[in-house]
Amino acid sequence: MLENKELRAMARIQLKGHWLRPILACLIYAVIVFILSWIPCVGPIITILIAGPLMIGLVTFTLKFCRAEDPNVEVVLSGFKNAINCAGLYLWYMLWTLLWSLLLIIPGIVKAYGYMMSFYIYADNPDMGIRKAFDLSKKISYGYRGKLFLLTLSFIGWAILATIPFCLGYIWLMPYMQITFTNFYQELKKESIKNGVCTAEEF
């Protein structure tokens, strides 16, 4: 498994000279979610329902990008082809994270990182059931949740700098983070198969 700094370096190499489409893909996701969240009364509900398909679409885009498949930004909307299951996956993720967080904050964070790979797994396997994606996510992330947490923390400095001026830096930070997390998933997937944690057929 590559070190976190190597995963970030890989993302920078992949993005060099190819920033435009990942930036546009992340902006489509962020702008739609932001606008919907401001709709009076029903905004939060609509956002939760729409965020799932958009998240799967964005993850699908980053997977294709990291695999040098040259995806178009329209891929971000591909999650709506299977909107019910994508929304269900997102709601399932939010529900279980919330339930664990109600017990204690730390278990909630740990579980959130344990479930995080389910979006990548499902994007890789649209026919897979939601619970199967969750179970496989927990399985492959066991022992690596701390590493994923530290990978997230490694962007804090960039996140602070990105707020100056007017949060414009997030235009570049968002794709940088998304591509890095996608690289993490791909390395974790290879590591899990290599160590016999799961089989290639399970993916």
N, C-alpha and C positions, 0 to 999 in steps of 0.2 A: 504494500500500500504506500503510495507516495506521501511525502510529508505535506502539510498544509501549504507551506511556502512554495512547494513545487506545483501544487494544484493551482495556486494563484498565478504563478509564472506561466503555466500552461495556458491558462485563460487569456493572459495578456498576449501571448504568441498567437493564439487562435484569432483574437480580435484585431491584431495589428493589420491595418489596411482594410478591415472588414467590419468596422464599427456601425455603419449606417443601419443595416437591417436589424441587428440586435437592439439598437437604440429605439428604432421605430416599433419593434415588437413589444418592448417593455413599456413604451409610451402608450400604445394602444390599450394594453392591460390597465395601466395606472390611470389613464384619463377616463376610461369607461367606468371603472370602479369608483373613482372620485366623483364623477358627475352623478352617477346613480345614488351614491350615498347621501347626496344633498337634496334628493327629492323629499318633500315634506311627508311625514307620517310613514309612508310605505318604503322610503329609500333604503333603510337598513335591511328590510326583508328582501327586497329586490336584489340588493347587493350580494347578500348571502347566496341567493339562488343563481346569480350570474357569475359570481366569483369562481365557482367550481369549474364550469366549462372554460372560462378564460384561463384559469390556472393550468388546466390540462393542456390547453392550446399553447400556452407559453412554454410549458415544459416540453411539449412535442417539438416546438420550434428549436429550443436550445439543444435537445437531443440530436435533431437533424443537423444543426449547425456544428456541433462538436464532432459529428461523424462525417463532416465535409460533404453533406448532401445538398448544400446551397439552397436552403428553404426560402420561400417567399414569405413576406410578413403576414399574408392571409392565413398562414398556418395557425396563427394565434386564435383564430375563430373556429378552428377545426373541432374544438371540444363541443360545440353546439350540435354536431352531428349525433352525439350521444349525450345530450344535455342532461337527461334525467339521472343517468348513472354518475356523470361527472359532478352534478350538484349533490347527489347522494354521498359520494366519496368525501366531498368537502364538508358537508354537514356532519358526517360520521367522524371526521377528523376533529372538527370543532367541538362536537359533543363530548368525545372521550377526553380531549385535552381539558375541556371545562370541568368535567367530572373529577378528574385527577387533581386539577388545580383547586377545587373546592376543599379537597382533603388537606393538601399542603402545596405551597407554591413550587417547591423543588421537585416533588414527584410529577407535578404538572409539566414542568419544563422537560424533565427526563423523558416522559411519555411522548411529549410533542416531538422531540427529536427522534424517538423510536418510530413514530408514525410518519415522519416527514418523507421518507423514501417511497411511501405508497403512491404518491402522485407520479413519480418517475416510473415506477413499476406498472402502474395502470396505463400511463401514456405509451409505454412499450408494448402493453398487452391489453388493448381496448376490450377484448372479449372476456377478460378475467373478472371475476366477481370482486365486489368491494371488500368483503371480509378476507378473501384470499390475498388481495393486495396488501391489506393491513397486516395479516399474519406473516407474510413474506418480508414486509418492511421491518417488523419487530425482530424477525429471525436474523436477517443480514446485518441489522444495525447494532445488534447486541455486542457490546465490547467496543463499539466505535461511536457511541453517542457523545462521549466526552470530547472526542476528536472533532466531531461535527460542531459541538458547542464552541470549542476553541476556534474553529474555522470562522464561525459567525462573529465571535469577539474580535477576530483579527481585522475586521472591517470597521471597527468603531472609530478609529482615527480618521479614516477616509469619510465616514458618515458625518463626522463633525465638520471636516473641511468642506464637504459637499453642500453644507447649508449656506456657505458664503460664496457669492451673494445670492440671496433669494432662492436657495436650494437648487440652483441650476446644476450644481455638480452631480446631482442624482441622475441626470440624463446619462452620464457615463458610468456612475457607480452601479446603477441597477443592472445593466447587462454584464458588467464585470462580475458582480456577485452571482447572477444567475448562471453564467457560464462556468464559474468556479464550482458551484454546488452540483451542476450537471456532471462535471468531471469527477467530483467526489462520488456521485452515484455510480458512474461507470467503473471507477476503480474499485468501489466496494462490491459491485456485482462480480467483477473478475476475481477479486479476493475470496468472495464467498464460494464461488464455484471451485476455485483452486484448492481451498481448504476443506472442501467437502461439506460445507454448511448447508448448501443446497445444490441442485443440479441445474444444468443449462435448460433442461426441459421445463423446469418450474417457472422460468422467466418467459 
